[in-house]
Amino acid sequence: MPHPISPLLPHRVFGTSTSGNCHKVRLALDALDLPYRWHEIDVLKGETRTPEFLAMNPNGEVPVLQIDDHTFLPESNAILCYLADGSQLWPGDRLARAQALAWMFFEQYSHEPCIAVARFIRKFLKRDDDPRLPELTRRGHAALAVMEQHLSRQRFFAAGRFSIADIGLFAYTHRADEGGFDLAGYPAVRAWLQRCLQQHGISAMPSP
């Protein structure tokens, strides 16, 4: 799926390979066959709090996409929109674009704060007895149920085809088990994950 405009120089990505938010960016770049250089950032070692990193993103979070010498773009879903503009990953229809964005907002507000945070607590912090986990688990299953309902009727999340909405939701969903979420009760979600993995450039995220 070639991108209509290729940059003269590779993009630079500052990210953590085991982060779903960062993996989204890798997936979009790979799906679009865009050249890039990956700079691994260790969040747990405080590498997002250095003066150099904060100059790129004052919010001190990965991922950050460096577009040129003076332009840095943070926020994973904003990066997806930027990279996919003009490509098949970004629906051309006005309503379909809005629907893709709706699912990307859902991912950041209803999905990632539960499933990703539970994964971080269990896999990175190694705290299976953390008191936050029961509520995160409840809310995470609620988000998965919303996805299951949609995917029982549709193959993908927007425009009837694979898009950045699917990339956004794929990243943490396919590693949901690492946060304690059993996907056995979500057959439509599991089938969708397999469809995503069949798309050009889509790969599994490394485990911590």
Buried (B, 14 or more C-beta within 10 A) or exposed (E): EEBEEEEEEBBBBBBBEBBBBBBBBBBBBBBBEBEBEBBEBEBEEEBBEEEEBEEBBEEBBBBBBBBEEEEBBBBBBEBBBBBBEEBBBBBEEEEBBEBBBEBBBBBBEBBBBBBBBBBBBBBBEEEEEBEEBEEBBEBBBEBBEBBBEBBEEEEBBBBEBBBBBBBBBBBBBBBBBBBBBEBEEBEBBBEBBEBBEEBEBBEEBEEB
